[in-house]
């Protein structure tokens, strides 16, 4: 049987916690960020986890960098 998707499985709470606490090695961090770009479910779960467990950290991870915002 052929694999339908190349996308890695969704994140669990431990994955999200390690990502937010910067406990992942570079490769795992890259895979997690790539997954968060493609998966709105995991992105929303990460935002929710950060807002309830690490309210000071949510701004770091979920706010666009100044270079990507424009002033009109």
FIKE-49501 format. One line per field, with one value per residue: residue number from 0; x negated, y negated, z negated of N, C-alpha, C, O in turn; residue in one letter. Coordinates in steps of 0.001 Angstrom, whole numbers. Layout:
k <- c(NUM|...)
npx <- c(X|...)
npy <- c(Y|...)
npz <- c(Z|...)
capx <- c(X|...)
capy <- c(Y|...)
capz <- c(Z|...)
cpx <- c(X|...)
cpy <- c(Y|...)
cpz <- c(Z|...)
opx <- c(X|...)
opy <- c(Y|...)
opz <- c(Z|...)
r <- c(A|...)
% end
This chain:
k <- c(0|1|2|3|4|5|6|7|8|9|10|11|12|13|14|15|16|17|18|19|20|21|22|23|24|25|26|27|28|29|30|31|32|33|34|35|36|37|38|39|40|41|42|43|44|45|46|47|48|49|50|51|52|53|54|55|56|57|58|59|60|61|62|63|64|65|66|67|68|69|70|71)
npx <- c(-833|-512|-1983|-77|-549|-3333|-3706|-4768|-3622|-1117|-1774|-2307|-1481|-3900|-5789|-5121|-5617|-8413|-9286|-8496|-9988|-12479|-13965|-14599|-16724|-18535|-17613|-15154|-13809|-13594|-11996|-9672|-8897|-8460|-6304|-4406|-3951|-2527|-345|2579|4023|2120|683|2590|2963|441|334|2407|1412|-925|214|1528|-329|-2761|-2610|-4267|-5922|-4500|-4397|-6927|-7026|-4777|-4369|-4784|-7984|-9608|-10686|-8980|-6632|-4645|-4423|-1811)
npy <- c(1175|-2232|-5144|-7863|-10498|-12675|-14133|-14540|-12824|-14315|-16644|-15855|-16610|-16572|-16981|-19599|-20991|-20563|-21864|-24571|-25083|-25044|-22639|-20876|-19239|-20671|-19510|-18267|-20532|-22011|-20217|-20273|-22998|-23154|-21415|-22820|-24995|-23858|-22580|-23456|-22592|-21643|-24004|-25685|-24241|-24507|-27267|-27513|-25947|-27384|-29812|-29115|-27782|-29062|-32044|-34319|-33548|-33189|-35411|-35472|-33244|-33415|-35872|-37798|-38482|-41688|-42378|-41226|-42537|-45288|-48819|-50923)
npz <- c(0|775|-662|-1712|-2527|-2959|-5146|-8496|-11507|-13662|-16371|-19821|-23274|-24705|-22642|-21881|-24257|-24546|-22252|-22733|-25005|-24011|-23885|-21923|-19530|-16743|-14294|-15014|-15890|-13514|-11997|-13556|-13406|-10637|-10424|-11939|-10290|-8214|-9431|-10722|-12929|-14801|-15090|-16289|-18650|-19778|-20169|-22040|-24153|-24783|-25606|-27941|-29531|-29306|-29335|-28918|-26895|-24569|-22859|-21708|-19996|-18359|-17215|-14327|-12870|-13023|-10527|-8724|-8827|-7762|-7737|-7252)
capx <- c(0|-1278|-1825|728|-1101|-4716|-3695|-4980|-2435|-873|-2515|-1610|-1758|-5335|-6469|-4848|-6337|-9843|-9491|-8389|-11062|-13729|-14675|-14781|-17945|-18263|-16840|-13796|-13233|-13246|-10840|-8499|-8481|-7903|-4974|-3512|-3605|-1564|767|3275|4441|973|362|3562|2672|-783|729|3199|504|-1792|968|1940|-1459|-3902|-2059|-5304|-6621|-3652|-4761|-8167|-6799|-3600|-4328|-5665|-9178|-9445|-11064|-7903|-5452|-4800|-3709|-1099)
capy <- c(0|-3476|-6181|-8952|-11805|-12746|-14975|-13770|-12780|-15518|-16804|-15597|-17651|-16547|-17626|-21035|-21497|-20589|-22917|-25882|-25230|-24964|-21434|-20015|-19463|-21492|-18759|-18131|-21880|-22315|-19375|-20764|-24264|-22845|-20841|-23887|-25823|-23129|-21970|-24456|-21963|-21678|-25411|-26163|-23560|-25119|-28591|-27318|-25476|-28497|-30848|-28653|-27284|-29968|-33274|-35267|-33004|-33148|-36505|-35129|-32232|-33592|-37213|-37923|-39294|-43056|-42466|-40708|-43376|-46564|-49953|-51635)
capz <- c(0|878|-1687|-1165|-2872|-3438|-6336|-9726|-12371|-14458|-17617|-21080|-24272|-25018|-21520|-21968|-25429|-24241|-21249|-23371|-25983|-23245|-24301|-20755|-18754|-15557|-13323|-15534|-15914|-12119|-11620|-14284|-12797|-9315|-10643|-12406|-9136|-7385|-10177|-11547|-14184|-15723|-15335|-17282|-19918|-20311|-20663|-23257|-25201|-25173|-26311|-29269|-30301|-29217|-28758|-28505|-25744|-23381|-21966|-21005|-18974|-17521|-16661|-13152|-13099|-12497|-9110|-7901|-8960|-7085|-8320|-6179)
cpx <- c(-883|-971|-1113|80|-2545|-4820|-3891|-3720|-2320|-1618|-1660|-2029|-3248|-6141|-6335|-5636|-7829|-10161|-9503|-9510|-12443|-14593|-14937|-16134|-17554|-17368|-15374|-13082|-12762|-12019|-9562|-8002|-7870|-6497|-3983|-3099|-2470|-309|1422|3722|3319|567|1303|3317|1433|-479|1493|2315|-368|-1030|1372|770|-2646|-3446|-3104|-5996|-5804|-4020|-5990|-7872|-5702|-3454|-5260|-6870|-8979|-9772|-9952|-6625|-5703|-3965|-3094|-703)
cpy <- c(-1245|-4414|-7368|-10310|-11683|-13560|-14106|-13774|-14047|-15467|-16387|-16667|-17720|-17235|-19144|-21653|-21610|-21667|-24292|-26132|-25085|-23791|-20483|-20285|-20201|-20786|-18628|-19483|-22274|-21516|-19882|-22068|-24050|-22280|-21926|-24818|-25180|-22667|-22987|-23870|-22020|-23105|-25971|-25516|-24164|-26499|-28464|-26875|-26625|-29536|-30419|-28228|-28235|-31300|-34289|-34829|-33092|-34247|-36166|-34225|-32577|-34984|-37289|-38802|-40668|-43175|-41975|-41518|-44697|-47627|-50740|-53007)
cpz <- c(0|-278|-1056|-1388|-3320|-4713|-7584|-10582|-13210|-15787|-18807|-22087|-24617|-23915|-21610|-23119|-25137|-23211|-21910|-24379|-25347|-23685|-23137|-20104|-17478|-14544|-13760|-15565|-14508|-11678|-12296|-13682|-11418|-9446|-11064|-11269|-8347|-8115|-11119|-12882|-15213|-16058|-16403|-18643|-20578|-20874|-21976|-24416|-25709|-25980|-27714|-30141|-30332|-28631|-28296|-27213|-24469|-22388|-21130|-19819|-17984|-16932|-15455|-13471|-12469|-11016|-8175|-8014|-8241|-7785|-7179|-6653)
opx <- c(-1891|147|-1503|155|-2930|-5897|-3257|-2849|-3302|-2030|-440|-2846|-3792|-7071|-7308|-6246|-8446|-11204|-10413|-9926|-13453|-15806|-15451|-16629|-16369|-16458|-14463|-11884|-11665|-11107|-8499|-6800|-6877|-5606|-2846|-2000|-1565|701|878|3792|3543|154|856|3450|1387|-981|1251|2455|-526|-1569|1544|858|-3441|-3861|-2843|-6589|-6374|-3955|-6068|-8422|-5707|-2490|-6418|-6773|-8255|-9181|-9971|-5634|-6841|-2916|-3787|-93)
opy <- c(-1294|-4462|-7828|-11181|-10714|-13668|-13059|-14626|-14753|-14407|-16547|-17532|-18809|-17988|-19877|-22712|-22631|-22315|-25087|-27273|-25012|-23930|-19385|-21412|-20336|-21404|-18854|-19560|-22805|-22065|-19915|-22227|-24688|-22625|-21943|-25370|-25865|-22388|-23324|-24596|-22401|-23387|-26656|-26174|-24312|-26862|-29223|-27372|-26811|-30088|-31266|-28303|-28216|-31652|-35050|-35652|-33070|-34021|-36543|-34433|-32066|-35244|-36882|-39750|-40795|-44002|-42268|-41204|-45154|-47330|-51167|-53768)
opz <- c(-705|-792|17|-522|-3974|-5299|-7717|-10407|-13436|-16257|-18795|-21772|-24800|-24207|-21437|-22968|-25441|-23297|-21676|-24578|-26047|-23841|-23350|-20121|-17174|-13992|-12963|-15294|-14340|-11060|-11677|-13468|-11068|-8670|-10595|-11294|-7872|-7470|-12171|-13873|-16362|-17182|-17323|-19675|-21799|-21938|-22915|-25533|-26916|-26940|-28591|-31366|-31271|-27527|-27365|-26517|-23378|-21180|-19960|-18737|-16864|-16212|-15553|-14251|-11481|-10322|-6980|-7355|-8133|-8357|-6256|-5901)
r <- c(X|X|X|X|X|X|X|X|X|X|X|X|X|X|X|X|X|X|X|X|X|X|X|X|X|X|X|X|X|X|X|X|X|X|X|X|X|X|X|X|X|X|X|X|X|X|X|X|X|X|X|X|X|X|X|X|X|X|X|X|X|X|X|X|X|X|X|X|X|X|X|X)
% end
